[in-house]
């Protein structure tokens, strides 16, 4: 999964649908990927376990800016 924080409008739907995966980051409050799901210590790209895939997919569907992209490898 990937979140483009430049496109994010801080609606925080991702925090509602997948609160264990997305967390608000200071100072601007834009969400990033929680540490345990991050890929290479970056806040914009990560791997989500199958058990959370549906909730992250729901966050993608409800993101008003289209900043979240979920894909399977």
C-alpha positions as CSV (number, residue, x, y, z in Angstrom):
1,X,0.0,0.0,0.0
2,X,1.0,3.6,-0.5
3,X,-0.2,6.9,0.8
4,X,0.7,10.1,-1.1
5,X,0.9,12.6,1.7
6,X,1.2,15.5,-0.9
7,X,-2.3,14.6,-2.2
8,X,-3.8,14.1,1.3
9,X,-6.4,16.7,2.3
10,X,-6.4,15.5,5.9
11,X,-10.0,14.2,5.9
12,X,-8.8,11.3,8.2
13,X,-11.2,8.7,6.7
14,X,-8.2,6.4,6.7
15,X,-7.9,6.8,10.5
16,X,-11.6,5.8,10.8
17,X,-11.5,2.8,8.5
18,X,-8.0,1.5,9.4
19,X,-6.8,3.1,12.7
20,X,-4.1,0.5,13.4
21,X,-2.5,1.0,9.9
22,X,-2.7,4.8,9.5
23,X,-1.6,7.3,12.2
24,X,-1.6,11.1,12.2
25,X,1.9,12.5,12.0
26,X,3.0,15.9,13.4
27,X,3.3,18.7,12.7
28,X,0.6,18.9,10.0
29,X,-1.5,15.9,11.1
30,X,-1.4,14.2,7.8
31,X,-1.6,10.4,8.2
32,X,1.3,8.1,7.6
33,X,1.7,4.3,7.9
34,X,2.2,3.0,11.4
35,X,5.7,1.8,12.1
36,X,5.0,-1.9,12.3
37,X,3.6,-1.8,8.7
38,X,6.2,0.5,7.1
39,X,8.4,-0.6,4.3
40,X,12.1,0.6,4.6
41,X,11.3,3.0,7.5
42,X,9.3,5.4,5.2
43,X,5.9,6.7,6.3
44,X,4.4,6.5,2.8
45,X,4.8,2.9,1.8
46,X,4.1,-0.3,3.7
47,X,2.9,-3.9,3.7
48,X,-0.4,-4.8,5.3
49,X,-1.3,-8.3,6.6
50,X,-4.2,-10.1,5.0
51,X,-6.2,-9.7,8.2
52,X,-6.3,-5.9,7.7
53,X,-6.5,-5.8,3.9
54,X,-10.3,-5.2,3.8
55,X,-10.1,-2.3,6.2
56,X,-7.2,-0.6,4.3
57,X,-9.1,-1.2,1.0
58,X,-12.1,0.5,2.5
59,X,-9.9,3.5,3.5
60,X,-8.7,3.6,-0.1
61,X,-12.3,3.7,-1.4
62,X,-13.3,6.5,1.0
63,X,-10.2,8.7,0.6
64,X,-11.6,11.9,-1.0
65,X,-8.2,12.9,-2.5
66,X,-7.3,9.4,-3.9
67,X,-4.1,9.5,-1.9
68,X,-4.2,5.9,-0.8
69,X,-3.4,3.1,-3.2
70,X,-3.7,-0.6,-2.1
71,X,-2.3,-3.3,-4.3
72,X,-1.4,-7.0,-3.9
73,X,1.9,-8.5,-5.1
